[in-house]
């Protein structure tokens, strides 16, 4: 029973630590770029692409190995 209380206390502390902080995974500037791209696509095709789909497409086309190498170099 004590373990349950400990876990509940940790969750409550984590929740309170997150309050007031930005909970978004994408920076606002990058999100605005995605929305601008979305608007351009809509203007030319009359189709609304969801921001989530745009992010997924970007991730599919990304070179993860190059990103990994860049971050290793940056943080070494």
C-alpha positions in Angstrom: 0.0 0.0 0.0 2.9 2.3 0.7 4.2 1.8 -2.8 0.9 3.0 -4.2 1.0 6.2 -2.1 4.6 6.8 -3.3 3.7 6.4 -6.9 0.6 8.7 -6.5 2.8 11.3 -4.8 5.3 11.2 -7.6 2.6 11.6 -10.2 1.2 14.5 -8.3 4.6 16.2 -8.1 5.2 15.6 -11.8 1.9 17.1 -12.7 2.5 20.2 -10.5 6.0 20.6 -12.0 4.5 20.7 -15.5 1.9 23.2 -14.7 2.7 26.6 -16.1 5.3 25.1 -18.5 5.0 24.8 -22.2 3.7 21.3 -22.9 4.1 21.4 -26.7 6.5 19.1 -28.4 7.1 21.5 -31.4 8.5 25.0 -31.1 6.1 27.7 -31.9 8.2 29.0 -34.8 8.4 25.6 -36.4 4.6 25.1 -35.9 3.9 28.4 -37.6 6.0 27.2 -40.6 4.0 24.0 -40.8 0.8 26.0 -40.7 2.1 28.3 -43.5 3.0 25.2 -45.6 -0.5 23.8 -44.8 -2.1 27.0 -46.1 0.0 27.0 -49.3 -1.1 23.4 -49.9 -4.7 24.4 -49.3 -4.5 27.4 -51.7 -3.2 25.2 -54.5 -5.2 22.1 -54.0 -8.3 22.9 -51.8 -7.3 20.1 -49.5 -6.6 20.6 -45.8 -3.6 18.5 -44.7 -3.5 18.0 -40.9 -0.4 19.3 -39.1 0.1 15.8 -37.7 0.3 14.4 -41.3 2.8 17.1 -42.2 5.0 16.2 -39.2 4.8 12.5 -40.0 5.8 13.1 -43.6 8.7 15.2 -42.5 9.8 12.5 -40.2 9.5 9.8 -42.9 11.7 11.8 -45.2 14.3 12.7 -42.5 17.8 11.3 -42.5 17.9 10.0 -38.9 21.5 8.8 -39.2 22.7 12.3 -40.2 20.7 13.8 -37.3 22.2 11.3 -34.9 25.7 12.1 -36.1 25.1 15.8 -35.9 23.8 15.6 -32.3 26.7 13.3 -31.3 29.2 15.8 -32.7 27.4 18.7 -31.1 27.2 17.2 -27.6 30.7 15.5 -27.6 
